[in-house]
Amino acid sequence: DLFKLQMCQAKRLWTAEWSEASIRHGESLLQSAQQHAEAQALAFASYYQAEKIASQGIKLARDQDSRSYEMAWRAEVRESLRDELINQNNRYNIIMLCDTVCLGCVFTLVADGNPPTETPSIMLQIYVFSLGI
């Protein structure tokens, strides 16, 4: 009879230890599930924040690219206008130089009067041209 009581006691202890272990195991499962849920929530929050930052970065890069393109385009327009003005200025300078030479030749002929009659025409042209310059 004592043996049966000891066996019953052992069964009770084993059952109590098993139930306590299963409760601890359940608690640890609950804790790990809770930690997993918290980690998943943090991961989702960091993913959302990273997506938000990435979209802001992409938007900023697009804005900077469009501004850079616009500034380069404006610089090209200014450079083109400057080149056009330089070309016009050079043309006007050439016209002014030709006008000055022609006026110098005319005033030379007026001031010096008639050349000798036997003077070759090429000599007259060279003389007038050199005086005009």
C-alpha positions as CSV (number, residue, x, y, z in Angstrom):
1,D,0.0,0.0,0.0
2,L,2.9,2.3,0.8
3,F,4.3,1.6,-2.7
4,K,1.0,2.6,-4.3
5,L,0.9,5.8,-2.2
6,Q,4.5,6.6,-3.3
7,M,3.6,5.9,-6.9
8,C,0.5,8.2,-6.6
9,Q,2.6,10.9,-5.0
10,A,5.2,10.5,-7.8
11,K,2.5,10.7,-10.4
12,R,1.1,13.9,-8.8
13,L,4.6,15.4,-8.6
14,W,5.3,14.5,-12.2
15,T,1.9,15.9,-13.3
16,A,2.5,19.1,-11.3
17,E,6.0,19.5,-12.8
18,W,4.7,18.7,-16.2
19,S,1.8,21.2,-15.9
20,E,4.2,23.8,-14.5
21,A,6.7,23.2,-17.3
22,S,3.9,23.4,-19.9
23,I,2.7,26.7,-18.3
24,R,6.3,28.0,-18.4
25,H,6.6,26.8,-22.0
26,G,3.3,28.5,-22.8
27,E,4.5,31.7,-21.1
28,S,7.8,31.6,-23.1
29,L,5.8,31.0,-26.2
30,L,3.5,33.9,-25.4
31,Q,6.6,36.0,-24.6
32,S,8.3,35.1,-27.9
33,A,5.1,35.8,-29.8
34,Q,4.8,39.1,-28.1
35,Q,8.4,39.9,-28.8
36,H,7.9,38.8,-32.4
37,A,4.9,41.1,-32.8
38,E,6.8,44.0,-31.3
39,A,9.8,43.3,-33.6
40,Q,7.5,43.1,-36.6
41,A,5.8,46.4,-35.6
42,L,9.2,48.1,-35.3
43,A,10.3,46.6,-38.6
44,F,7.1,47.8,-40.3
45,A,7.6,51.3,-38.8
46,S,11.2,51.5,-39.9
47,Y,10.2,50.2,-43.4
48,Y,7.5,52.8,-43.6
49,Q,9.9,55.5,-42.5
50,A,12.6,54.3,-45.0
51,E,10.0,54.4,-47.8
52,K,9.0,57.9,-46.8
53,I,12.6,59.1,-46.7
54,A,13.3,57.3,-50.0
55,S,10.4,59.0,-51.7
56,Q,11.4,62.3,-50.3
57,G,15.0,61.7,-51.6
58,I,13.7,60.8,-55.0
59,K,11.5,63.9,-55.1
60,L,14.5,66.0,-54.0
61,A,16.7,64.5,-56.6
62,R,14.1,65.2,-59.3
63,D,13.8,68.8,-58.2
64,Q,17.5,69.2,-58.2
65,D,17.8,67.7,-61.6
66,S,15.1,69.9,-63.1
67,R,16.7,73.0,-61.5
68,S,20.2,71.9,-62.8
69,Y,18.7,71.4,-66.3
70,E,17.0,74.8,-66.2
71,M,20.1,76.6,-65.0
72,A,22.2,74.9,-67.7
73,W,19.6,75.8,-70.3
74,R,19.6,79.4,-69.2
75,A,23.4,79.5,-69.2
76,E,23.4,78.1,-72.8
77,V,20.9,80.8,-73.8
78,R,23.0,83.5,-72.3
79,E,26.1,82.1,-74.0
80,S,24.3,82.0,-77.3
81,L,23.1,85.6,-77.0
82,R,26.6,86.7,-76.0
83,D,28.1,84.9,-79.1
84,E,25.5,86.5,-81.3
85,L,26.3,90.0,-80.0
86,I,30.0,89.4,-80.4
87,N,29.5,88.4,-84.0
88,Q,27.3,91.5,-84.7
89,N,29.9,93.7,-83.0
90,N,32.7,92.2,-85.2
91,R,30.6,92.8,-88.3
92,Y,30.0,96.4,-87.3
93,N,33.7,96.9,-86.6
94,I,34.6,95.5,-90.1
95,I,32.0,97.8,-91.7
96,M,33.4,100.8,-89.8
97,L,36.9,99.9,-90.9
98,C,35.9,99.7,-94.5
99,D,34.0,103.0,-94.3
100,T,37.1,104.6,-92.7
101,V,39.4,103.4,-95.5
102,C,36.9,104.5,-98.2
103,L,36.5,107.9,-96.5
104,G,40.3,108.2,-96.2
105,C,40.8,107.5,-99.9
106,V,38.2,110.0,-100.9
107,F,39.6,112.7,-98.7
108,T,43.1,112.0,-100.0
109,L,42.0,112.5,-103.6
110,V,40.2,115.7,-102.6
111,A,43.1,117.1,-100.7
112,D,45.9,116.1,-103.1
113,G,44.1,117.0,-106.3
114,N,44.9,115.4,-109.6
115,P,47.8,113.1,-110.0
116,P,50.3,113.4,-112.9
117,T,48.9,112.1,-116.2
118,E,51.4,109.3,-116.8
119,T,50.9,107.6,-113.4
120,P,49.7,104.0,-113.7
121,S,46.3,103.3,-112.2
122,I,47.7,100.6,-109.9
123,M,50.1,103.1,-108.3
124,L,47.2,105.5,-107.7
125,Q,45.2,102.8,-106.1
126,I,48.1,101.7,-103.8
127,Y,48.8,105.3,-102.9
128,V,45.2,106.1,-102.0
129,F,44.8,102.8,-100.2
130,S,48.0,103.3,-98.1
131,L,47.0,106.9,-97.3
132,G,43.5,105.7,-96.2
133,I,44.9,103.1,-93.8
